[in-house]
Amino acid sequence: MRQKRAWRNGILLVSLMLAMAALLGLNSVSTALAQSNSGVTTGGTVYVSGGGIGPWTDNFNPFSPTAVDPATIGLLYQTLIYWNPSNGTLNPWLATGWTFNNATTLTMSIRQGVKWNDGVAFTAQDVAFTFNLLKQYPALDTYGVWSVLSSVTAPNNNTVVFTFSKPAAPYLFYIGYYVPIVPEHIWSSVSNPVTYTNSQPVATGPFKLYYFSPSEYILSKNTDYWLPGKPYVNYVVVVDAPSNTQALANLESGKFSYVPMFASNLNNTWVKSDPTYHYYWFPPIAGYQYFMPNDQMYPLNNPEVRQAIAYAINNTPIDTIAESGYMPPVDSIGINQYEWPTWVNSTVAAQYNYSTNVAKAESMFSSMGFTKNSNGILQTPNGTVMSFNYVIPSGYTDWVSAAQQLKTQLAAVGIQINIVGVSTSQWTTDVQDGDYGFSMEEAVNGPTPFYEYNSIMNSALTAPIGSTATGDWERFYNSTANQLLQSWFSTTSNTQAQIYASKLEAIFGQQMPVIPDVARVPFGIFNSTVFTGWPSPSNPYASSEPWQAEGMDVIFQSIHLRPQYAALATVAPVIPSASATSSTSPSSSSPSPSNTTTYVIVAVVVVIVIIIIAAVLLMRRRT
């Protein structure tokens, strides 16, 4: 009898020990699965949102202006070069190096060992194919690279040669950083690449498309990515937010780690609640913001009218009210003096200083023969009423606030502004086609001020109203400005470039193609409680708001779980209702939640069985 009891007690003890071991094993295995890559805690699902993004159509064409969020598409498609605006460096990416010969021939070495996410090898032929596709379909050539190229060839699998029709050294940046490379073996059979929606994207980036719905899409880790060990996270979930207000609410929910957007009073509304892990980083490195008149619409096509409007505008409340003091006013010569202080010609800046002067604005309108009608609205000598539609993305709350400021200020001189809020995609279409009177936009910045001037003053990028422009959306034409930009193309001398810049500053100040208001900063708001490795002032490896796609690529392959959250490594995103559209099924090479889930279920069942056995033995012992 004692032996039987001893045997039962032994079984009971062993059962309980096994149960404890199983439970401890679950935790240790999940932690072990998460620990790799020199101590970095891998795995997990990170959520991101942003103001005014979504809902989306199932469009992953990296050249399409109506594709899903243009930044996160960089987690799929990659470029030849990565530019870090935080330190102004150009870095090898799909290209490992490049050389220029007399600013007319650019030779690039292409990275070896890279695969498309369907397993096909990536080669220089894919690069040459991509650029020749842009030549065949000019609507894809958003940055006008074929305005300077004459040919692109791949003499072997590892080399691409770009031959220019004229010297154009600055176009290295457009070619290397702004053109996503697509696979020849997929796109060569696409009948119309302009309208192609590319619902199952094949790319070289760190993530693959896992799931799509109009309000949310999920990207999963590309396990064959060419950077060993990266990315660290398993999933990125991009969630729509029709406005900045909704995006901020997403962030404050605690579920979201990153929201690149404007939000007011962040020190009190965000940082104060958890100064250790809640932060934002708005470095002054992103060019400038401007009011954009339609330069081909009468009477806005008159530079003197644009000058008078500039005098009527007060940019200080644009900063303090619309932008919460994050973005100080800029000079009126087409350059951000905080970003490029050594490029500013102080004499030109003083000459074209459009400080607020309502009386001067009214005097200028009067001298041009403008009069006010019975409603107090200015009209031109031929009777045209100064009333304009101001088209703005309704989800961009700071831009909407700036538009309201402008409406009030211009009403004081007799100009009527009708604010028309539209979706982000509709706004893009409207300004590209010239279907607006006023709007707001940001200068395209780059490694020098050239890129800001080129995006605004290069009429080779524009088009007549009703046709799609790839740049110069205000539709400014000036032959001298075009010649100066071409001269800047042709030089590798910084001294000579500054001479051209000074002359362009003067033309800008005199012609007012657009009306600069405030310095542009990249908006990056972070919750680093669970995931760390985000860019910051102490780790500026990328801009905090990399709307250019390659920056997003760099950020999301760099972030990782904090060690204390290793248990979240195996947590996968929950697919929304089955009725939602899924553009792709999870592939076998995607990190599958099913294996981990199966393990957990089996382990739990084992634990339960052991506990039941122990309980039965205990009950028998008592009887």
C-alpha positions as CSV (number, residue, x, y, z in Angstrom):
1,M,0.0,0.0,0.0
2,R,2.8,2.4,0.9
3,Q,4.6,1.4,-2.4
4,K,1.4,2.2,-4.4
5,R,1.0,5.6,-2.7
6,A,4.7,6.3,-3.2
7,W,4.3,5.4,-6.9
8,R,1.3,7.7,-7.2
9,N,3.0,10.5,-5.3
10,G,6.0,10.1,-7.6
11,I,3.8,10.2,-10.7
12,L,2.0,13.3,-9.3
13,L,5.3,15.0,-8.6
14,V,6.7,14.2,-12.0
15,S,3.5,15.4,-13.7
16,L,3.5,18.7,-12.0
17,M,7.2,19.1,-12.8
18,L,6.5,18.4,-16.5
19,A,3.7,20.9,-16.5
20,M,5.9,23.5,-15.0
21,A,8.7,22.7,-17.5
22,A,6.2,22.9,-20.4
23,L,5.0,26.3,-19.3
24,L,8.5,27.5,-18.8
25,G,9.5,26.0,-22.1
26,L,6.9,27.9,-24.0
27,N,8.3,31.2,-22.7
28,S,11.9,30.2,-23.3
29,V,11.2,28.9,-26.8
30,S,9.4,32.1,-27.8
31,T,12.3,34.1,-26.4
32,A,14.8,32.0,-28.2
33,L,13.0,32.3,-31.4
34,A,13.1,36.1,-31.0
35,Q,16.8,36.3,-30.2
36,S,19.1,36.4,-33.1
37,N,21.2,38.7,-35.2
38,S,23.9,39.6,-32.6
39,G,21.4,40.1,-29.8
40,V,18.8,42.0,-31.7
41,T,15.3,40.8,-30.7
42,T,13.6,39.8,-33.9
43,G,10.0,39.2,-34.9
44,G,6.7,41.0,-34.1
45,T,4.2,43.1,-35.9
46,V,4.5,46.9,-36.1
47,Y,1.6,49.2,-36.9
48,V,2.0,52.5,-38.8
49,S,-0.5,55.1,-39.9
50,G,-0.5,58.6,-41.2
51,G,-2.7,61.6,-41.6
52,G,-4.7,61.7,-44.9
53,I,-3.7,58.3,-46.2
54,G,-6.2,55.8,-47.5
55,P,-8.6,54.3,-48.2
56,W,-6.7,52.7,-51.1
57,T,-7.4,50.9,-54.3
58,D,-5.5,47.7,-54.9
59,N,-2.7,49.4,-56.8
60,F,1.0,48.7,-56.1
61,N,2.3,50.2,-59.3
62,P,5.4,52.1,-58.0
63,F,5.1,54.6,-60.9
64,S,1.4,55.4,-60.4
65,P,0.4,58.6,-58.6
66,T,-2.7,56.8,-57.3
67,A,-0.9,53.8,-55.9
68,V,-1.1,53.0,-52.2
69,D,0.9,55.2,-49.8
70,P,4.0,56.2,-51.8
71,A,6.4,55.9,-48.9
72,T,5.5,52.4,-47.7
73,I,5.6,51.1,-51.2
74,G,9.4,51.6,-50.7
75,L,9.3,48.6,-48.4
76,L,8.7,46.6,-51.6
77,Y,10.4,48.4,-54.5
78,Q,14.0,49.7,-54.2
79,T,16.1,52.2,-56.0
80,L,19.8,52.3,-57.0
81,I,20.9,54.8,-54.4
82,Y,19.7,55.7,-50.9
83,W,19.9,59.4,-50.0
84,N,19.9,60.3,-46.3
85,P,18.6,63.9,-46.0
86,S,19.6,64.0,-42.3
87,N,23.3,64.1,-43.3
88,G,23.1,64.8,-47.1
89,T,24.8,61.6,-48.1
90,L,24.2,59.4,-51.2
91,N,24.7,55.8,-50.3
92,P,24.9,52.6,-52.4
93,W,21.7,50.5,-52.5
94,L,20.9,48.3,-55.5
95,A,23.9,49.9,-57.1
96,T,27.2,49.5,-55.2
97,G,29.1,52.3,-56.9
98,W,29.1,54.8,-59.8
99,T,31.4,57.0,-61.8
100,F,30.7,60.1,-64.1
101,N,32.7,60.8,-67.2
102,N,32.5,64.5,-68.2
103,A,29.0,64.7,-66.8
104,T,27.7,62.9,-69.9
105,T,28.2,59.2,-69.1
106,L,27.2,57.6,-65.8
107,T,28.4,54.0,-65.1
108,M,26.9,52.1,-62.3
109,S,27.9,48.8,-60.7
110,I,24.9,46.7,-59.8
111,R,24.7,44.7,-56.6
112,Q,25.2,40.9,-57.0
113,G,23.4,38.2,-55.1
114,V,20.0,40.0,-55.1
115,K,16.8,38.1,-55.9
116,W,13.3,39.2,-56.7
117,N,10.9,38.0,-54.1
118,D,9.7,35.3,-56.5
119,G,13.2,33.8,-56.5
120,V,14.4,35.1,-59.9
121,A,17.9,36.7,-59.9
122,F,18.1,40.5,-60.1
123,T,20.6,41.8,-62.7
124,A,21.6,44.9,-64.5
125,Q,19.2,44.0,-67.4
126,D,16.3,44.7,-65.0
127,V,17.8,48.2,-64.4
128,A,18.2,48.9,-68.1
129,F,14.7,47.5,-68.8
130,T,13.2,49.8,-66.1
131,F,14.7,53.0,-67.6
132,N,13.8,52.1,-71.1
133,L,10.2,51.4,-70.0
134,L,10.1,55.0,-68.8
135,K,11.3,56.1,-72.2
136,Q,8.6,54.0,-73.9
137,Y,5.9,55.3,-71.6
138,P,6.7,59.0,-70.7
139,A,3.8,59.1,-68.2
140,L,6.0,56.9,-65.9
141,D,8.9,59.3,-66.2
142,T,7.8,61.4,-63.2
143,Y,11.2,63.2,-62.8
144,G,11.9,63.7,-66.5
145,V,15.1,61.6,-66.6
146,W,14.6,61.1,-70.4
147,S,14.8,64.8,-70.9
148,V,18.6,64.4,-70.5
149,L,19.2,60.7,-71.3
150,S,19.9,59.4,-74.7
151,S,20.4,55.7,-73.9
152,V,20.5,53.2,-71.0
153,T,22.3,49.9,-71.6
154,A,23.5,46.9,-69.6
155,P,26.7,45.5,-71.2
156,N,26.8,42.7,-68.7
157,N,24.8,41.4,-65.7
158,N,26.6,43.7,-63.2
159,T,26.9,47.0,-65.1
160,V,24.6,49.7,-66.4
161,V,25.7,52.6,-68.6
162,F,23.6,55.8,-68.7
163,T,24.5,58.1,-71.7
164,F,23.3,61.7,-71.5
165,S,22.2,63.8,-74.4
166,K,23.8,66.8,-72.6
167,P,25.8,67.2,-69.5
168,A,23.5,66.7,-66.5
169,A,25.5,65.7,-63.4
170,P,22.6,66.5,-60.9
171,Y,20.5,63.9,-62.6
172,L,22.5,61.2,-60.8
173,F,20.1,62.0,-57.9
174,Y,16.9,61.5,-59.9
175,I,18.2,58.4,-61.6
176,G,19.6,56.8,-58.5
177,Y,17.0,57.8,-55.9
178,Y,13.7,58.4,-57.5
179,V,13.3,55.6,-60.0
180,P,12.1,52.2,-58.5
181,I,13.5,49.2,-60.3
182,V,11.0,46.7,-61.6
183,P,11.5,43.1,-62.8
184,E,11.8,42.6,-66.6
185,H,10.4,39.1,-66.4
186,I,7.1,40.4,-65.0
187,W,6.8,43.9,-66.6
188,S,7.8,43.0,-70.1
189,S,4.5,41.2,-70.5
190,V,2.4,44.1,-69.1
191,S,0.3,45.5,-71.8
192,N,-0.1,49.0,-70.4
193,P,2.4,49.8,-67.5
194,V,0.7,53.2,-67.0
195,T,-2.7,51.7,-65.9
196,Y,-1.3,48.5,-64.5
197,T,-2.3,48.0,-60.9
198,N,0.3,45.4,-60.0
199,S,-1.8,43.7,-57.3
200,Q,0.8,41.0,-56.7
201,P,4.1,43.0,-56.6
202,V,7.4,41.3,-57.3
203,A,10.2,43.4,-55.9
204,T,13.6,43.3,-54.2
205,G,12.7,45.0,-50.9
206,P,12.7,43.7,-47.3
207,F,9.0,43.0,-47.3
208,K,6.3,41.3,-49.4
209,L,2.6,42.0,-49.8
210,Y,0.8,39.7,-47.4
211,Y,-2.8,41.0,-47.4
212,F,-4.7,44.0,-48.8
213,S,-8.0,45.7,-48.1
214,P,-9.0,49.3,-48.8
215,S,-8.5,50.3,-45.2
216,E,-5.4,48.2,-44.3
217,Y,-2.6,46.3,-46.0
218,I,-0.1,44.0,-44.4
219,L,3.5,43.4,-45.5
220,S,5.4,40.4,-44.4
221,K,9.1,39.8,-44.0
222,N,11.0,38.8,-47.2
223,T,13.0,35.9,-45.9
224,D,15.3,36.0,-49.0
225,Y,16.2,39.7,-48.6
226,W,19.7,40.5,-49.7
227,L,20.8,42.1,-46.5
228,P,21.5,39.2,-44.1
229,G,19.3,39.1,-41.0
230,K,17.1,41.9,-42.1
231,P,14.4,43.0,-41.7
232,Y,14.1,42.3,-38.0
233,V,10.3,42.5,-37.7
234,N,7.9,40.0,-39.3
235,Y,5.1,42.2,-40.3
236,V,4.3,45.8,-41.0
237,V,0.6,46.8,-40.9
238,V,-0.3,50.1,-42.7
239,V,-3.7,51.4,-41.5
240,D,-5.6,54.2,-43.2
241,A,-6.5,57.5,-41.4
242,P,-8.6,60.0,-43.3
243,S,-7.2,62.9,-41.3
244,N,-4.3,63.9,-39.0
245,T,-6.7,63.8,-36.1
246,Q,-7.5,60.1,-36.7
247,A,-3.8,59.3,-37.2
248,L,-3.0,60.9,-33.9
249,A,-5.8,59.0,-32.2
250,N,-4.2,55.8,-33.7
251,L,-0.9,56.7,-32.1
252,E,-2.4,57.6,-28.8
253,S,-4.1,54.2,-28.7
254,G,-0.8,52.6,-27.9
255,K,-1.1,50.1,-30.8
256,F,0.8,52.2,-33.3
257,S,4.5,52.8,-33.2
258,Y,5.0,55.4,-35.9
259,V,2.9,58.1,-37.5
260,P,4.6,60.5,-39.9
261,M,2.3,63.5,-39.8
262,F,1.7,67.0,-38.4
263,A,0.1,67.3,-34.9
264,S,-0.1,70.4,-32.8
265,N,1.2,71.0,-29.3
266,L,3.0,67.6,-29.2
267,N,5.1,68.4,-26.1
268,N,1.9,68.4,-24.1
269,T,-0.3,66.0,-26.0
270,W,2.3,63.3,-26.7
271,V,5.7,63.7,-25.1
272,K,4.6,64.6,-21.6
273,S,2.7,61.4,-21.1
274,D,5.8,59.3,-21.4
275,P,9.0,61.3,-22.0
276,T,11.2,58.1,-22.1
277,Y,9.5,56.5,-25.1
278,H,7.3,59.2,-26.7
279,Y,9.1,61.6,-28.9
280,Y,9.0,63.5,-32.2
281,W,11.8,64.7,-34.4
282,F,11.3,67.5,-36.9
283,P,14.7,68.5,-38.2
284,P,14.9,71.5,-40.6
285,I,16.0,69.6,-43.7
286,A,13.1,69.3,-46.0
287,G,13.0,72.4,-48.2
288,Y,10.1,74.7,-47.9
289,Q,6.3,74.9,-48.2
290,Y,4.6,77.3,-50.6
291,F,1.3,78.7,-51.8
292,M,0.9,77.6,-55.4
293,P,-0.9,79.9,-57.8
294,N,-1.8,78.6,-61.2
295,D,0.6,80.6,-63.3
296,Q,-1.4,80.0,-66.5
297,M,-4.7,81.2,-65.1
298,Y,-5.6,84.9,-65.8
299,P,-4.7,87.1,-64.0
300,L,-2.4,84.9,-61.9
301,N,-0.2,84.6,-65.0
302,N,0.9,88.2,-64.4
303,P,4.1,88.3,-62.1
304,E,3.0,91.7,-60.7
305,V,-0.2,90.2,-59.5
306,R,1.7,87.4,-57.8
307,Q,4.0,90.0,-56.2
308,A,1.0,91.9,-54.8
309,I,-0.5,88.7,-53.4
310,A,2.9,88.0,-51.7
311,Y,2.7,91.4,-50.0
312,A,-0.8,90.7,-48.8
313,I,0.2,87.4,-47.1
314,N,1.5,87.2,-43.5
315,N,3.5,84.0,-43.0
316,T,3.9,84.3,-39.2
317,P,0.4,82.9,-38.3
318,I,1.0,80.2,-40.9
319,D,3.8,79.0,-38.7
320,T,2.4,79.8,-35.2
321,I,-1.3,78.8,-35.9
322,A,-1.3,76.4,-38.8
323,E,2.0,74.7,-38.1
324,S,2.2,75.1,-34.3
325,G,5.5,76.9,-34.4
326,Y,7.4,74.0,-36.0
327,M,8.1,75.8,-39.3
328,P,9.5,79.4,-39.3
329,P,8.8,81.7,-42.3
330,V,11.3,81.6,-45.2
331,D,12.7,84.1,-47.6
332,S,10.9,84.8,-50.9
333,I,13.8,83.8,-53.2
334,G,13.1,80.0,-53.5
335,I,15.5,78.7,-50.9
336,N,15.2,77.6,-47.3
337,Q,17.7,79.9,-45.5
338,Y,17.9,77.6,-42.5
339,E,18.8,74.6,-44.6
340,W,21.1,76.3,-47.1
341,P,22.5,79.5,-45.3
342,T,25.7,79.5,-47.4
343,W,23.7,79.5,-50.7
344,V,21.7,82.6,-49.9
345,N,22.6,85.8,-51.7
346,S,21.9,88.3,-49.0
347,T,21.6,91.2,-51.5
348,V,19.0,89.4,-53.6
349,A,17.1,88.3,-50.4
350,A,17.0,92.0,-49.2
351,Q,15.8,93.2,-52.6
352,Y,12.9,90.8,-52.8
353,N,11.8,90.9,-49.2
354,Y,8.0,90.5,-49.4
355,S,7.3,91.4,-45.8
356,T,3.6,91.8,-45.1
357,N,2.4,95.2,-46.5
358,V,-1.3,95.3,-47.2
359,A,-1.2,98.9,-48.2
360,K,1.5,98.2,-50.8
361,A,-0.5,95.3,-52.2
362,E,-3.6,97.4,-52.6
363,S,-1.6,100.2,-54.2
364,M,-0.2,97.7,-56.7
365,F,-3.6,96.3,-57.6
366,S,-4.8,99.9,-58.1
367,S,-1.9,100.8,-60.3
368,M,-2.8,97.7,-62.5
369,G,-6.4,99.1,-62.9
370,F,-8.1,96.6,-60.5
371,T,-11.2,97.8,-58.8
372,K,-13.6,96.3,-56.2
373,N,-17.1,95.4,-57.2
374,S,-20.2,95.9,-55.0
375,N,-19.3,92.7,-53.1
376,G,-15.9,94.1,-52.2
377,I,-14.1,91.6,-54.5
378,L,-11.3,92.8,-56.8
379,Q,-11.9,92.6,-60.5
380,T,-9.5,93.1,-63.4
381,P,-9.8,95.9,-66.0
382,N,-11.6,93.4,-68.2
383,G,-14.1,92.5,-65.5
384,T,-12.6,89.1,-64.4
385,V,-13.4,88.6,-60.7
386,M,-10.5,87.7,-58.4
387,S,-12.2,84.5,-57.0
388,F,-10.2,81.2,-57.0
389,N,-10.7,77.7,-55.9
390,Y,-8.1,76.6,-53.4
391,V,-7.8,72.8,-53.8
392,I,-6.4,71.1,-50.7
393,P,-6.2,67.5,-49.3
394,S,-8.9,67.6,-46.6
395,G,-7.0,65.2,-44.4
396,Y,-4.0,67.5,-44.1
397,T,-5.2,69.5,-41.1
398,D,-2.2,71.9,-41.1
399,W,-2.6,72.7,-44.8
400,V,-6.3,73.3,-44.3
401,S,-5.6,75.6,-41.4
402,A,-3.0,77.4,-43.6
403,A,-5.6,77.7,-46.4
404,Q,-8.0,79.3,-43.9
405,Q,-5.4,81.8,-42.9
406,L,-4.7,82.7,-46.5
407,K,-8.4,83.1,-47.2
408,T,-8.8,85.6,-44.4
409,Q,-5.7,87.5,-45.3
410,L,-6.5,87.8,-49.1
411,A,-10.1,88.7,-48.3
412,A,-8.6,91.9,-46.7
413,V,-7.4,93.0,-50.2
414,G,-10.5,91.8,-52.1
415,I,-9.5,88.4,-53.2
416,Q,-12.0,85.6,-52.7
417,I,-10.7,82.1,-51.9
418,N,-13.0,79.1,-52.0
419,I,-11.4,76.2,-50.1
420,V,-12.2,72.9,-51.8
421,G,-11.2,69.8,-49.7
422,V,-10.6,66.7,-51.7
423,S,-8.9,63.3,-51.1
424,T,-5.1,63.1,-51.4
425,S,-5.3,61.2,-54.7
426,Q,-7.8,63.7,-56.2
427,W,-5.6,66.6,-55.1
428,T,-2.6,65.0,-56.9
429,T,-4.6,64.6,-60.1
430,D,-6.0,68.2,-59.9
431,V,-2.6,69.9,-59.4
432,Q,-0.9,67.7,-62.0
433,D,-3.6,68.6,-64.5
434,G,-3.8,72.3,-63.6
435,D,-7.4,72.1,-62.4
436,Y,-7.1,74.6,-59.6
437,G,-6.6,78.3,-58.9
438,F,-4.5,78.0,-55.7
439,S,-3.1,75.1,-53.7
440,M,-0.2,74.3,-51.5
441,E,2.9,72.2,-52.2
442,E,6.4,71.5,-51.0
443,A,9.7,72.1,-52.8
444,V,11.4,68.8,-53.9
445,N,14.6,68.9,-51.9
446,G,17.9,67.1,-52.6
447,P,21.6,67.3,-51.9
448,T,21.8,70.9,-53.1
449,P,19.3,73.7,-53.7
450,F,19.3,72.8,-57.4
451,Y,16.5,70.3,-56.9
452,E,14.2,72.8,-55.3
453,Y,14.6,75.2,-58.2
454,N,14.4,72.5,-60.8
455,S,11.1,71.2,-59.4
456,I,9.5,74.6,-59.5
457,M,11.2,76.5,-62.4
458,N,12.0,73.8,-65.0
459,S,9.3,74.2,-67.6
460,A,10.4,71.0,-69.3
461,L,8.6,69.2,-66.5
462,T,5.3,71.1,-66.9
463,A,2.4,70.7,-69.4
464,P,-0.6,72.8,-70.7
465,I,-3.6,72.9,-68.4
466,G,-5.5,69.7,-68.9
467,S,-2.4,67.6,-69.5
468,T,-0.4,65.9,-66.7
469,A,2.7,67.7,-65.5
470,T,5.5,65.8,-63.8
471,G,6.8,68.9,-62.1
472,D,6.5,72.7,-62.2
473,W,2.8,72.1,-61.3
474,E,2.2,75.9,-61.1
475,R,3.1,75.9,-64.8
476,F,5.9,78.6,-64.7
477,Y,7.7,79.4,-68.0
478,N,10.9,81.4,-68.1
479,S,13.6,80.8,-70.7
480,T,16.4,82.4,-68.7
481,A,15.6,80.2,-65.7
482,N,15.7,77.1,-68.0
483,Q,19.1,78.2,-69.3
484,L,20.5,78.7,-65.8
485,L,19.2,75.3,-64.8
486,Q,20.8,73.7,-67.8
487,S,24.1,75.4,-67.0
488,W,23.9,74.1,-63.5
489,F,23.3,70.6,-65.0
490,S,26.6,70.9,-66.8
491,T,29.0,71.9,-63.9
492,T,30.6,69.9,-61.2
493,S,32.0,73.1,-59.6
494,N,30.3,74.2,-56.4
495,T,31.5,77.8,-56.9
496,Q,29.9,78.0,-60.3
497,A,26.8,76.4,-59.0
498,Q,26.4,79.1,-56.4
499,I,26.6,81.7,-59.1
500,Y,23.8,80.1,-61.0
501,A,21.8,79.8,-57.7
502,S,22.1,83.6,-57.1
503,K,20.8,84.3,-60.5
504,L,17.9,81.9,-60.1
505,E,17.1,83.6,-56.7
506,A,16.8,86.9,-58.4
507,I,14.4,85.5,-61.1
508,F,12.4,83.8,-58.4
509,G,12.1,87.0,-56.4
510,Q,11.1,89.1,-59.4
511,Q,8.7,86.5,-61.0
512,M,7.2,84.9,-57.8
513,P,6.4,81.6,-59.6
514,V,5.1,80.4,-56.2
515,I,4.8,82.2,-52.9
516,P,7.1,80.6,-50.2
517,D,5.6,80.6,-46.7
518,V,7.4,78.5,-44.2
519,A,10.4,76.1,-43.8
520,R,9.4,72.5,-44.3
521,V,10.3,69.9,-41.7
522,P,9.9,66.1,-41.9
523,F,7.2,65.1,-39.4
524,G,8.0,61.9,-37.5
525,I,6.1,61.0,-34.3
526,F,7.2,57.9,-32.5
527,N,6.2,55.5,-29.7
528,S,9.3,53.5,-29.0
529,T,7.8,51.6,-26.1
530,V,7.8,48.2,-27.8
531,F,9.8,48.7,-31.0
532,T,13.1,50.6,-31.0
533,G,15.7,51.6,-33.6
534,W,13.7,54.5,-35.0
535,P,15.7,57.5,-36.4
536,S,16.3,60.3,-33.9
537,P,18.7,63.2,-33.4
538,S,21.2,60.8,-31.8
539,N,20.8,58.2,-34.5
540,P,20.0,60.2,-37.8
541,Y,20.4,57.3,-40.2
542,A,17.2,58.4,-42.0
543,S,14.8,61.3,-42.2
544,S,12.0,61.1,-39.6
545,E,9.4,61.4,-42.4
546,P,10.9,59.8,-45.5
547,W,8.1,60.3,-47.9
548,Q,10.6,59.3,-50.6
549,A,10.2,55.6,-50.6
550,E,13.7,54.4,-50.0
551,G,13.8,56.1,-46.5
552,M,10.9,54.0,-45.3
553,D,12.8,50.9,-46.6
554,V,15.8,51.8,-44.4
555,I,13.7,52.5,-41.3
556,F,11.5,49.4,-41.3
557,Q,14.4,47.0,-41.9
558,S,16.2,48.6,-39.0
559,I,13.6,48.6,-36.2
560,H,13.3,45.7,-33.8
561,L,11.6,44.6,-30.6
562,R,12.9,45.7,-27.2
563,P,14.2,42.6,-25.4
564,Q,11.6,42.8,-22.6
565,Y,8.9,42.3,-25.3
566,A,10.4,39.2,-26.8
567,A,7.2,37.3,-26.1
568,L,5.6,39.4,-28.8
569,A,7.9,38.0,-31.5
570,T,5.4,35.3,-32.6
571,V,2.4,37.6,-32.6
572,A,1.0,37.9,-36.1
573,P,-1.5,40.5,-37.4
574,V,-5.2,39.5,-37.4
575,I,-6.6,39.4,-40.9
576,P,-9.8,41.5,-40.9
577,S,-13.1,40.0,-41.9
578,A,-13.1,37.4,-44.6
579,S,-15.3,39.6,-46.7
580,A,-12.5,42.0,-47.2
581,T,-10.5,41.7,-50.4
582,S,-7.2,39.9,-50.2
583,S,-4.9,40.5,-53.2
584,T,-2.5,37.7,-52.3
585,S,-2.4,34.6,-50.1
586,P,0.4,34.2,-47.6
587,S,3.3,32.5,-49.4
588,S,5.3,29.7,-48.0
589,S,8.4,31.9,-47.7
590,S,6.5,34.5,-45.6
591,P,6.9,34.1,-41.9
592,S,3.8,32.0,-41.1
593,P,2.0,32.4,-37.9
594,S,0.5,28.9,-38.3
595,N,3.7,27.0,-37.3
596,T,4.1,29.0,-34.1
597,T,0.4,28.8,-33.4
598,T,0.4,25.0,-33.9
599,Y,3.3,24.6,-31.5
600,V,1.6,26.7,-28.8
601,I,-1.7,24.8,-29.2
602,V,0.1,21.4,-29.0
603,A,2.2,22.6,-26.0
604,V,-0.9,23.9,-24.2
605,V,-2.8,20.6,-24.9
606,V,0.2,18.6,-23.4
607,V,0.2,20.8,-20.3
608,I,-3.6,20.3,-19.9
609,V,-3.3,16.5,-20.3
610,I,-0.5,16.4,-17.7
611,I,-2.5,18.4,-15.2
612,I,-5.6,16.2,-15.8
613,I,-3.5,13.1,-15.1
614,A,-2.1,14.7,-12.0
615,A,-5.5,15.6,-10.8
616,V,-6.9,12.1,-11.4
617,L,-4.0,10.6,-9.5
618,L,-4.5,13.0,-6.6
619,M,-8.3,12.2,-6.5
620,R,-7.5,8.4,-6.4
621,R,-5.0,9.0,-3.6
622,R,-7.7,10.7,-1.5
623,T,-10.1,7.8,-2.1
